[in-house]
Amino acid sequence: MADGVEEFATGSLEETYALGRRLAGRLGAGDLVALIGPLGAGKTALVRGIAAGLGLADPRVVTSPTFVLVQEYPGKVAVFHVDLYRLGEPELAGLGLQEMLEEGVVLVEWADRAEDVLPRPRWEVRISPTGQTARTFRVSRVR
C-alpha cells in the first residue's frame, strides 16, 4: 500500500540532481529507496543528487553499479547504491540488504525486478522520461 504520491518534474540533468539533494533531506539510516524507470531515465543522476545531499563530498564518483552490483559511498550516513539490472529475486538474498540498512541508506536501481521481496516500508520513485532531458518523478512511501 502506498501513501500519497508526490509528483516532481525536471527539465535537465542539473534539475534531477537538485531534486535528489532535496529528497535526501527525508532519508536516514534504515531507509530504502526503490528506483523504477527505463534505461536512461535518470536513476543514476538522481542517486548522485541523493548521495550529495547525504554528505558525499564528490558526487562525480557515483556511477551505475551494474557490473559490481553494489557501491558504497561515505557521507553523513553511508549510501549503498544497488543495481538489480542483472539480478532477480533469488540473487537478492545474498546481497545483505538488511546489513546495509542497519548502516545507512540503500538506493536500489531497477527495483521493479524484485518489488515483492524488497523490505517495507520503503520509498518508491517512479521515473518517466517526458522529453530528451525532461522527467517526471512520482515519489511515494510504500508500507
Secondary structure, DSSP 8 states (H G I E B T S, - for coil): -B---EEEEESSHHHHHHHHHHHHTT--TT-EEEEE--TTSSHHHHHHHHHHHTT-S-GGG----TTTSEEEE-SSSEEEEEE-TT--HHHHGGG-HHHHHHHEEEEEETGGGSTTTS-SSEEEEEEEE-SSS-EEEEEEEE-
